[in-house]
Amino acid sequence: MFRSIIFIFTLFLLGMSVAVSMLNSEIIEIDLYIKKFLGPIPLFLFISFLFGAFLTLLFFLSAYIKHKRENMSLRKTMKTKEDEIDSLRKNPLRDDH
């Protein structure tokens, strides 16, 4: 039920964004000091969205790789500790009195 509500809401937002972009298709000029770009507003909005999504993906991947390495290190440490505990269990108790 919740997924269908999210899907309908997403379709609504997509429809609204298409409608707004079709109504505001004026040509604008973007000046980046090096070069000037001319194009419709929806094109620049789409490019900025893609750029933001790419940056978000880069930040996510860096955090993911960091946590993956930490996880591998902790698994390696846990394996060593488990091997040590198993070896201590196998050794008989010594009573040297």
LOLUM-77561 format. One record per residue: residue in three letters; x, y, z of N, C-alpha, C in turn. Coordinates in nm, 3 decimals. Example, Ala and Ser with C-alpha at 12.3 -4.5 7.8 and 13.67 -1.06 7.14 Angstrom:
2
<rec aa="ALA" n_east="1.319" n_north="-0.569" n_up="0.780" ca_east="1.230" ca_north="-0.450" ca_up="0.780" c_east="1.320" c_north="-0.330" c_up="0.780"/>
<rec aa="SER" n_east="1.285" n_north="-0.225" n_up="0.708" ca_east="1.367" ca_north="-0.106" ca_up="0.714" c_east="1.290" c_north="0.003" c_up="0.787"/>
//
This chain:
97
<rec aa="MET" n_east="0.082" n_north="-0.119" n_up="0.000" ca_east="0.000" ca_north="0.000" ca_up="0.000" c_east="0.087" c_north="0.126" c_up="0.000"/>
<rec aa="PHE" n_east="0.188" n_north="0.125" n_up="0.087" ca_east="0.277" ca_north="0.241" ca_up="0.098" c_east="0.356" c_north="0.262" c_up="-0.031"/>
<rec aa="ARG" n_east="0.398" n_north="0.153" n_up="-0.093" ca_east="0.472" ca_north="0.164" ca_up="-0.219" c_east="0.386" c_north="0.224" c_up="-0.330"/>
<rec aa="SER" n_east="0.261" n_north="0.187" n_up="-0.333" ca_east="0.173" ca_north="0.243" ca_up="-0.436" c_east="0.150" c_north="0.392" c_up="-0.415"/>
<rec aa="ILE" n_east="0.141" n_north="0.435" n_up="-0.289" ca_east="0.127" ca_north="0.578" ca_up="-0.260" c_east="0.252" c_north="0.654" c_up="-0.303"/>
<rec aa="ILE" n_east="0.368" n_north="0.599" n_up="-0.274" ca_east="0.495" ca_north="0.661" ca_up="-0.316" c_east="0.504" c_north="0.666" c_up="-0.468"/>
<rec aa="PHE" n_east="0.462" n_north="0.559" n_up="-0.535" ca_east="0.465" ca_north="0.555" ca_up="-0.681" c_east="0.373" c_north="0.661" c_up="-0.741"/>
<rec aa="ILE" n_east="0.253" n_north="0.672" n_up="-0.687" ca_east="0.158" ca_north="0.773" ca_up="-0.736" c_east="0.212" c_north="0.914" c_up="-0.711"/>
<rec aa="PHE" n_east="0.270" n_north="0.937" n_up="-0.595" ca_east="0.328" ca_north="1.067" ca_up="-0.563" c_east="0.444" c_north="1.100" c_up="-0.657"/>
<rec aa="THR" n_east="0.526" n_north="1.001" n_up="-0.687" ca_east="0.637" ca_north="1.021" ca_up="-0.780" c_east="0.587" c_north="1.055" c_up="-0.920"/>
<rec aa="LEU" n_east="0.485" n_north="0.985" n_up="-0.965" ca_east="0.426" ca_north="1.016" ca_up="-1.095" c_east="0.367" c_north="1.157" c_up="-1.096"/>
<rec aa="PHE" n_east="0.305" n_north="1.197" n_up="-0.986" ca_east="0.250" ca_north="1.332" ca_up="-0.976" c_east="0.361" c_north="1.436" c_up="-0.987"/>
<rec aa="LEU" n_east="0.470" n_north="1.416" n_up="-0.913" ca_east="0.582" ca_north="1.511" ca_up="-0.919" c_east="0.645" c_north="1.514" c_up="-1.058"/>
<rec aa="LEU" n_east="0.657" n_north="1.400" n_up="-1.122" ca_east="0.712" ca_north="1.395" ca_up="-1.257" c_east="0.623" c_north="1.470" c_up="-1.354"/>
<rec aa="GLY" n_east="0.493" n_north="1.450" n_up="-1.344" ca_east="0.399" ca_north="1.521" ca_up="-1.430" c_east="0.403" c_north="1.671" c_up="-1.408"/>
<rec aa="MET" n_east="0.412" n_north="1.712" n_up="-1.282" ca_east="0.420" ca_north="1.855" ca_up="-1.251" c_east="0.548" c_north="1.916" c_up="-1.305"/>
<rec aa="SER" n_east="0.658" n_north="1.844" n_up="-1.291" ca_east="0.786" ca_north="1.898" ca_up="-1.340" c_east="0.786" c_north="1.910" c_up="-1.492"/>
<rec aa="VAL" n_east="0.726" n_north="1.813" n_up="-1.561" ca_east="0.716" ca_north="1.822" ca_up="-1.708" c_east="0.627" c_north="1.939" c_up="-1.747"/>
<rec aa="ALA" n_east="0.515" n_north="1.957" n_up="-1.677" ca_east="0.424" ca_north="2.066" ca_up="-1.709" c_east="0.490" c_north="2.202" c_up="-1.687"/>
<rec aa="VAL" n_east="0.560" n_north="2.218" n_up="-1.574" ca_east="0.627" ca_north="2.344" ca_up="-1.544" c_east="0.738" c_north="2.371" c_up="-1.645"/>
<rec aa="SER" n_east="0.813" n_north="2.268" n_up="-1.681" ca_east="0.922" ca_north="2.289" ca_up="-1.777" c_east="0.869" c_north="2.322" c_up="-1.916"/>
<rec aa="MET" n_east="0.754" n_north="2.267" n_up="-1.953" ca_east="0.697" ca_north="2.299" ca_up="-2.084" c_east="0.643" c_north="2.442" c_up="-2.088"/>
<rec aa="LEU" n_east="0.594" n_north="2.491" n_up="-1.975" ca_east="0.541" ca_north="2.627" ca_up="-1.971" c_east="0.652" c_north="2.732" c_up="-1.959"/>
<rec aa="ASN" n_east="0.769" n_north="2.692" n_up="-1.909" ca_east="0.880" ca_north="2.785" ca_up="-1.890" c_east="0.998" c_north="2.745" c_up="-1.977"/>
<rec aa="SER" n_east="0.979" n_north="2.747" n_up="-2.107" ca_east="1.087" ca_north="2.702" ca_up="-2.196" c_east="1.159" c_north="2.821" c_up="-2.260"/>
<rec aa="GLU" n_east="1.179" n_north="2.925" n_up="-2.182" ca_east="1.250" ca_north="3.042" ca_up="-2.233" c_east="1.399" c_north="3.011" c_up="-2.248"/>
<rec aa="ILE" n_east="1.463" n_north="3.083" n_up="-2.337" ca_east="1.607" ca_north="3.069" ca_up="-2.357" c_east="1.677" c_north="3.162" c_up="-2.258"/>
<rec aa="ILE" n_east="1.772" n_north="3.106" n_up="-2.183" ca_east="1.849" ca_north="3.187" ca_up="-2.089" c_east="1.997" c_north="3.175" c_up="-2.121"/>
<rec aa="GLU" n_east="2.074" n_north="3.264" n_up="-2.064" ca_east="2.219" ca_north="3.263" ca_up="-2.085" c_east="2.287" c_north="3.240" c_up="-1.951"/>
<rec aa="ILE" n_east="2.376" n_north="3.141" n_up="-1.949" ca_east="2.454" ca_north="3.110" ca_up="-1.830" c_east="2.598" c_north="3.156" c_up="-1.858"/>
<rec aa="ASP" n_east="2.648" n_north="3.246" n_up="-1.773" ca_east="2.784" ca_north="3.299" ca_up="-1.790" c_east="2.874" c_north="3.236" c_up="-1.685"/>
<rec aa="LEU" n_east="2.973" n_north="3.159" n_up="-1.728" ca_east="3.067" ca_north="3.093" ca_up="-1.637" c_east="3.206" c_north="3.157" c_up="-1.641"/>
<rec aa="TYR" n_east="3.217" n_north="3.283" n_up="-1.681" ca_east="3.340" ca_north="3.362" ca_up="-1.694" c_east="3.431" c_north="3.310" c_up="-1.804"/>
<rec aa="ILE" n_east="3.430" n_north="3.183" n_up="-1.831" ca_east="3.513" ca_north="3.127" ca_up="-1.937" c_east="3.433" c_north="3.119" c_up="-2.067"/>
<rec aa="LYS" n_east="3.309" n_north="3.076" n_up="-2.052" ca_east="3.224" ca_north="3.056" ca_up="-2.168" c_east="3.080" c_north="3.087" c_up="-2.131"/>
<rec aa="LYS" n_east="3.005" n_north="3.132" n_up="-2.228" ca_east="2.863" ca_north="3.158" ca_up="-2.208" c_east="2.782" c_north="3.049" c_up="-2.279"/>
<rec aa="PHE" n_east="2.679" n_north="3.003" n_up="-2.211" ca_east="2.593" ca_north="2.899" ca_up="-2.266" c_east="2.453" c_north="2.953" c_up="-2.283"/>
<rec aa="LEU" n_east="2.392" n_north="2.925" n_up="-2.396" ca_east="2.254" ca_north="2.959" ca_up="-2.423" c_east="2.171" c_north="2.832" c_up="-2.433"/>
<rec aa="GLY" n_east="2.056" n_north="2.832" n_up="-2.367" ca_east="1.971" ca_north="2.715" ca_up="-2.375" c_east="1.843" c_north="2.735" c_up="-2.298"/>
<rec aa="PRO" n_east="1.750" n_north="2.644" n_up="-2.313" ca_east="1.623" ca_north="2.654" ca_up="-2.239" c_east="1.643" c_north="2.622" c_up="-2.090"/>
<rec aa="ILE" n_east="1.556" n_north="2.677" n_up="-2.009" ca_east="1.564" ca_north="2.657" ca_up="-1.863" c_east="1.557" c_north="2.509" c_up="-1.825"/>
<rec aa="PRO" n_east="1.465" n_north="2.430" n_up="-1.883" ca_east="1.459" ca_north="2.288" ca_up="-1.843" c_east="1.589" c_north="2.212" c_up="-1.870"/>
<rec aa="LEU" n_east="1.661" n_north="2.249" n_up="-1.974" ca_east="1.788" ca_north="2.182" ca_up="-2.002" c_east="1.888" c_north="2.207" c_up="-1.890"/>
<rec aa="PHE" n_east="1.899" n_north="2.333" n_up="-1.847" ca_east="1.994" ca_north="2.365" ca_up="-1.740" c_east="1.950" c_north="2.305" c_up="-1.607"/>
<rec aa="LEU" n_east="1.820" n_north="2.299" n_up="-1.583" ca_east="1.772" ca_north="2.234" ca_up="-1.461" c_east="1.804" c_north="2.085" c_up="-1.461"/>
<rec aa="PHE" n_east="1.788" n_north="2.022" n_up="-1.576" ca_east="1.818" ca_north="1.880" ca_up="-1.587" c_east="1.967" c_north="1.853" c_up="-1.569"/>
<rec aa="ILE" n_east="2.049" n_north="1.938" n_up="-1.630" ca_east="2.195" ca_north="1.922" ca_up="-1.616" c_east="2.238" c_north="1.942" c_up="-1.470"/>
<rec aa="SER" n_east="2.180" n_north="2.042" n_up="-1.403" ca_east="2.215" ca_north="2.063" ca_up="-1.262" c_east="2.167" c_north="1.947" c_up="-1.175"/>
<rec aa="PHE" n_east="2.052" n_north="1.889" n_up="-1.208" ca_east="2.004" ca_north="1.771" ca_up="-1.136" c_east="2.099" c_north="1.653" c_up="-1.154"/>
<rec aa="LEU" n_east="2.142" n_north="1.629" n_up="-1.278" ca_east="2.236" ca_north="1.520" ca_up="-1.303" c_east="2.369" c_north="1.542" c_up="-1.231"/>
<rec aa="PHE" n_east="2.417" n_north="1.667" n_up="-1.231" ca_east="2.542" ca_north="1.698" ca_up="-1.162" c_east="2.528" c_north="1.673" c_up="-1.011"/>
<rec aa="GLY" n_east="2.416" n_north="1.714" n_up="-0.953" ca_east="2.391" ca_north="1.690" ca_up="-0.810" c_east="2.380" c_north="1.542" c_up="-0.779"/>
<rec aa="ALA" n_east="2.314" n_north="1.467" n_up="-0.866" ca_east="2.301" ca_north="1.323" ca_up="-0.845" c_east="2.438" c_north="1.255" c_up="-0.854"/>
<rec aa="PHE" n_east="2.523" n_north="1.301" n_up="-0.946" ca_east="2.657" ca_north="1.244" ca_up="-0.960" c_east="2.741" c_north="1.273" c_up="-0.836"/>
<rec aa="LEU" n_east="2.734" n_north="1.397" n_up="-0.785" ca_east="2.809" ca_north="1.430" ca_up="-0.663" c_east="2.760" c_north="1.349" c_up="-0.543"/>
<rec aa="THR" n_east="2.629" n_north="1.331" n_up="-0.533" ca_east="2.573" ca_north="1.250" ca_up="-0.426" c_east="2.622" c_north="1.106" c_up="-0.435"/>
<rec aa="LEU" n_east="2.627" n_north="1.054" n_up="-0.556" ca_east="2.677" ca_north="0.919" ca_up="-0.577" c_east="2.823" c_north="0.907" c_up="-0.536"/>
<rec aa="LEU" n_east="2.904" n_north="1.007" n_up="-0.567" ca_east="3.045" ca_north="1.004" ca_up="-0.528" c_east="3.061" c_north="1.005" c_up="-0.376"/>
<rec aa="PHE" n_east="2.984" n_north="1.090" n_up="-0.307" ca_east="2.991" ca_north="1.094" ca_up="-0.162" c_east="2.943" c_north="0.963" c_up="-0.102"/>
<rec aa="PHE" n_east="2.838" n_north="0.906" n_up="-0.157" ca_east="2.787" ca_north="0.778" ca_up="-0.108" c_east="2.890" c_north="0.668" c_up="-0.127"/>
<rec aa="LEU" n_east="2.952" n_north="0.664" n_up="-0.245" ca_east="3.050" ca_north="0.560" ca_up="-0.272" c_east="3.172" c_north="0.571" c_up="-0.181"/>
<rec aa="SER" n_east="3.216" n_north="0.693" n_up="-0.151" ca_east="3.330" ca_north="0.709" ca_up="-0.062" c_east="3.296" c_north="0.658" c_up="0.078"/>
<rec aa="ALA" n_east="3.177" n_north="0.689" n_up="0.127" ca_east="3.136" ca_north="0.639" ca_up="0.259" c_east="3.119" c_north="0.487" c_up="0.255"/>
<rec aa="TYR" n_east="3.065" n_north="0.436" n_up="0.145" ca_east="3.044" ca_north="0.292" ca_up="0.133" c_east="3.177" c_north="0.217" c_up="0.134"/>
<rec aa="ILE" n_east="3.274" n_north="0.268" n_up="0.059" ca_east="3.405" ca_north="0.203" ca_up="0.055" c_east="3.473" c_north="0.209" c_up="0.192"/>
<rec aa="LYS" n_east="3.459" n_north="0.321" n_up="0.261" ca_east="3.518" ca_north="0.334" ca_up="0.395" c_east="3.458" c_north="0.231" c_up="0.490"/>
<rec aa="HIS" n_east="3.325" n_north="0.218" n_up="0.489" ca_east="3.260" ca_north="0.123" ca_up="0.578" c_east="3.290" c_north="-0.021" c_up="0.538"/>
<rec aa="LYS" n_east="3.306" n_north="-0.044" n_up="0.409" ca_east="3.339" ca_north="-0.179" ca_up="0.363" c_east="3.478" c_north="-0.221" c_up="0.413"/>
<rec aa="ARG" n_east="3.574" n_north="-0.128" n_up="0.404" ca_east="3.709" ca_north="-0.158" ca_up="0.454" c_east="3.708" c_north="-0.181" c_up="0.605"/>
<rec aa="GLU" n_east="3.633" n_north="-0.097" n_up="0.677" ca_east="3.625" ca_north="-0.114" ca_up="0.822" c_east="3.560" c_north="-0.247" c_up="0.856"/>
<rec aa="ASN" n_east="3.460" n_north="-0.287" n_up="0.781" ca_east="3.393" ca_north="-0.414" ca_up="0.803" c_east="3.489" c_north="-0.531" c_up="0.779"/>
<rec aa="MET" n_east="3.569" n_north="-0.523" n_up="0.672" ca_east="3.666" ca_north="-0.629" ca_up="0.644" c_east="3.769" c_north="-0.639" c_up="0.755"/>
<rec aa="SER" n_east="3.814" n_north="-0.524" n_up="0.805" ca_east="3.913" ca_north="-0.523" ca_up="0.913" c_east="3.855" c_north="-0.584" c_up="1.040"/>
<rec aa="LEU" n_east="3.730" n_north="-0.549" n_up="1.071" ca_east="3.667" ca_north="-0.604" ca_up="1.191" c_east="3.641" c_north="-0.754" c_up="1.177"/>
<rec aa="ARG" n_east="3.606" n_north="-0.798" n_up="1.058" ca_east="3.587" ca_north="-0.943" ca_up="1.036" c_east="3.718" c_north="-1.018" c_up="1.054"/>
<rec aa="LYS" n_east="3.827" n_north="-0.959" n_up="1.005" ca_east="3.957" ca_north="-1.023" ca_up="1.019" c_east="3.996" c_north="-1.032" c_up="1.168"/>
<rec aa="THR" n_east="3.972" n_north="-0.924" n_up="1.242" ca_east="4.002" ca_north="-0.925" ca_up="1.386" c_east="3.915" c_north="-1.026" c_up="1.458"/>
<rec aa="MET" n_east="3.787" n_north="-1.033" n_up="1.421" ca_east="3.696" ca_north="-1.128" ca_up="1.484" c_east="3.739" c_north="-1.272" c_up="1.455"/>
<rec aa="LYS" n_east="3.784" n_north="-1.298" n_up="1.333" ca_east="3.830" ca_north="-1.433" ca_up="1.298" c_east="3.951" c_north="-1.472" c_up="1.383"/>
<rec aa="THR" n_east="4.043" n_north="-1.377" n_up="1.402" ca_east="4.161" ca_north="-1.406" ca_up="1.484" c_east="4.120" c_north="-1.435" c_up="1.628"/>
<rec aa="LYS" n_east="4.029" n_north="-1.356" n_up="1.681" ca_east="3.983" ca_north="-1.377" ca_up="1.819" c_east="3.909" c_north="-1.509" c_up="1.832"/>
<rec aa="GLU" n_east="3.828" n_north="-1.545" n_up="1.734" ca_east="3.757" ca_north="-1.673" ca_up="1.740" c_east="3.854" c_north="-1.790" c_up="1.734"/>
<rec aa="ASP" n_east="3.957" n_north="-1.779" n_up="1.651" ca_east="4.059" ca_north="-1.885" ca_up="1.645" c_east="4.131" c_north="-1.898" c_up="1.778"/>
<rec aa="GLU" n_east="4.160" n_north="-1.786" n_up="1.841" ca_east="4.228" ca_north="-1.789" ca_up="1.971" c_east="4.139" c_north="-1.852" c_up="2.076"/>
<rec aa="ILE" n_east="4.010" n_north="-1.820" n_up="2.076" ca_east="3.917" ca_north="-1.880" ca_up="2.172" c_east="3.903" c_north="-2.029" c_up="2.147"/>
<rec aa="ASP" n_east="3.897" n_north="-2.071" n_up="2.023" ca_east="3.888" ca_north="-2.214" ca_up="1.991" c_east="4.012" c_north="-2.289" c_up="2.036"/>
<rec aa="SER" n_east="4.129" n_north="-2.229" n_up="2.018" ca_east="4.252" ca_north="-2.296" ca_up="2.061" c_east="4.259" c_north="-2.304" c_up="2.213"/>
<rec aa="LEU" n_east="4.208" n_north="-2.204" n_up="2.283" ca_east="4.207" ca_north="-2.209" ca_up="2.430" c_east="4.107" c_north="-2.312" c_up="2.481"/>
<rec aa="ARG" n_east="3.999" n_north="-2.334" n_up="2.411" ca_east="3.901" ca_north="-2.435" ca_up="2.451" c_east="3.957" c_north="-2.576" c_up="2.433"/>
<rec aa="LYS" n_east="4.040" n_north="-2.595" n_up="2.333" ca_east="4.094" ca_north="-2.729" ca_up="2.304" c_east="4.204" c_north="-2.767" c_up="2.401"/>
<rec aa="ASN" n_east="4.275" n_north="-2.670" n_up="2.454" ca_east="4.382" ca_north="-2.702" ca_up="2.550" c_east="4.321" c_north="-2.743" c_up="2.682"/>
<rec aa="PRO" n_east="4.372" n_north="-2.853" n_up="2.740" ca_east="4.319" ca_north="-2.896" ca_up="2.870" c_east="4.365" c_north="-2.800" c_up="2.980"/>
<rec aa="LEU" n_east="4.290" n_north="-2.797" n_up="3.086" ca_east="4.330" ca_north="-2.714" ca_up="3.201" c_east="4.446" c_north="-2.780" c_up="3.270"/>
<rec aa="ARG" n_east="4.544" n_north="-2.700" n_up="3.308" ca_east="4.662" ca_north="-2.754" ca_up="3.375" c_east="4.657" c_north="-2.713" c_up="3.522"/>
<rec aa="ASP" n_east="4.689" n_north="-2.806" n_up="3.605" ca_east="4.693" ca_north="-2.779" ca_up="3.747" c_east="4.835" c_north="-2.809" c_up="3.794"/>
<rec aa="ASP" n_east="4.918" n_north="-2.708" n_up="3.805" ca_east="5.060" ca_north="-2.727" ca_up="3.836" c_east="5.090" c_north="-2.706" c_up="3.984"/>
<rec aa="HIS" n_east="5.003" n_north="-2.748" n_up="4.074" ca_east="5.031" ca_north="-2.730" ca_up="4.218" c_east="5.101" c_north="-2.845" c_up="4.276"/>
//
